């Protein structure tokens, strides 16, 4: 049985005020559990904003949304641990934090193609991996579980991950 997702939805008012205080009171490091209770939160969050339905722009092109997610990320850099990797929501919030982003609208398609600097994305992920690893250790995950989550994050963003887990002979030595 798959655990329920936690939808973290921010109103337009909260976005424009850059107010994520309530979220931090629930999920800031001092409020987070340890061990199995924290491990149950791995990959369970979806982040979204409401109130921009009438705006024809993609969310990651709206300056207020970009400012909000950038400030939110600065205050709470744990997206790679908590973010759901089964849908594109985490990509959208990460795209909001990238400086070099271009959206291309293709006639006849409902969605936009997004171009970004892959080096900037890798730097973003590299910055957040230690935060993810800290939470993985706090959740008492094994080194192999941490390795697997790291690989899943790279795959989610379409980045190469050419490192393999040491074979069983190496692990037993």
Secondary structure, DSSP 8 states (H G I E B T S, - for coil): -----EEEEE-HHHHHHT--HHHHHHHSGGG---THHHHTTTT-EEEEE-S-TT--S-GGG-HHHHHHHHHHHHH---HHHHB-SSSTHHHHHHHHH-SSEEEEE-TT-SSEEEEE-HHHHHHHHHHHHHHHHHHHHHTT--HHHHHHHHHHHHHHTT---------HHHHH-
